[in-house]
């Protein structure tokens, strides 16, 4: 698989869903990938990337930004409140705002800094104990509270349970977003992004299908 293959599959899925070509943003998930693989994708002209950890991003992206213009970096992993200010300097979008305390911290730092990354709120659609995100039953209130803090809430994010049909979770997320007037849907990964696009995804997070298998060694 390659970047060009993934782009072509995204465009095909957009057409099949009756959507405008280019309406889906491809986030190339570069976490735990060697710099040479990331650089190869940058050389192909791709500029939108996703990282899981603030520390890893801080060690990688400032140097790439010196060499490549227009990098759009998304935090797709959990954010600790004590790393929030650092995240403001690195990321254009945070996809993993998953609890009121973090939302309050982001709102306070946004006031102090005079700017704020775009925000996606994470919903734990599978109601899994080990997974971050607000429960679906609490999502409407959380969205309303975040809007009340003047946070730039662009949409919702979910990570479906590995052993369940992902389209059920994508449909649930889309329903919550629609009733709250949110356009953005960050959902779909290497194995299921076409299903996500069919159900309205605006951002898909694809890693191994672009870069190859991760080496956690």
GIURUR-V133747 format. One record per residue. N is the residue number from 0. SS is DSSP state (H for helix, E for strand, C for the rest). Layout:
n: <N	N>
ss: <SS	SS>
This chain:
n: <0	1	2	3	4	5	6	7	8	9	10	11	12	13	14	15	16	17	18	19	20	21	22	23	24	25	26	27	28	29	30	31	32	33	34	35	36	37	38	39	40	41	42	43	44	45	46	47	48	49	50	51	52	53	54	55	56	57	58	59	60	61	62	63	64	65	66	67	68	69	70	71	72	73	74	75	76	77	78	79	80	81	82	83	84	85	86	87	88	89	90	91	92	93	94	95	96	97	98	99	100	101	102	103	104	105	106	107	108	109	110	111	112	113	114	115	116	117	118	119	120	121	122	123	124	125	126	127	128	129	130	131	132	133	134	135	136	137	138	139	140	141	142	143	144	145	146	147	148	149	150	151	152	153	154	155	156	157	158	159	160	161	162	163	164	165	166	167	168	169	170	171	172	173	174	175	176	177	178	179	180	181	182	183	184	185	186	187	188	189	190	191	192	193	194	195	196	197	198	199	200	201	202	203	204	205	206	207	208	209	210	211	212	213	214	215	216>
ss: <C	C	H	H	H	H	H	H	H	H	H	H	H	H	H	H	C	C	C	C	C	C	C	C	E	E	E	E	E	C	C	C	C	C	H	H	H	H	H	H	H	H	H	C	C	C	C	E	E	E	E	C	C	H	H	H	H	H	H	H	H	H	H	H	H	H	H	C	C	C	C	E	E	E	E	C	C	C	C	C	H	H	H	H	H	H	H	H	H	H	C	C	E	E	E	E	E	C	C	H	H	H	H	H	H	H	H	H	H	H	H	H	H	C	C	C	C	E	E	E	E	E	E	E	C	C	C	C	C	C	C	C	C	E	E	H	H	H	H	H	H	H	H	H	H	H	H	H	C	C	C	C	E	E	E	E	E	C	C	C	C	C	C	C	C	H	H	H	H	H	H	H	H	H	H	H	H	H	H	C	C	C	C	E	E	E	C	C	C	C	C	C	H	H	H	H	H	H	C	C	C	C	E	E	E	E	C	H	H	H	H	C	C	C	C	C	C>
